[in-house]
């Protein structure tokens, strides 16, 4: 029975928590506005934005990661521009963040978009007639009334981001001690035959997932009551 070093557990766990925290902020800063934009039927190229957001749901993650690698790699047009300002995405923490964000974005955007679209038009029109702007109405009237849907979308998207492997493998590179999240650490442990370590890491991930499930169940019931 192999000994398990504390670093083998703490390093990927800490990296996963950091990734989850930054991704959560991105979901709020970018995911919420995207959800709002997709409710606008008159938005130019709305279909393109909708397609880009939805693709990770229907496209194999490893393939998404490969295309992102081609798009953002050092030899790509974008990659060369970023390198000139000393920004490196591939095999870095930034790459992990992008992978987690893209993986969870559809699960953040689509449920919230549906809730915004179902918000009573009469209330929105009353706000507009009182002189309130569309942005003010969205931020201070619509969002507070769909907050449970927002929290549920955040929980689902963050859970998906935490378990992401395929895209992270391509963008992060699975570098031990640097870009191996807890999901990749489980993969590495199994690949190396360290089944006890894989069991411990899997148990931790199951426990975290259970917390997500309990929180999700709580807010689902609260949403139905409201």
Helices and strands as residue ranges (DSSP letters): H 6-26, I 27-31, H 32-37, H 46-58, H 61-72, H 77-84, H 93-117, H 121-129, H 134-137, I 138-142, H 143-145, H 147-162, H 166-172, H 182-191, H 195-225
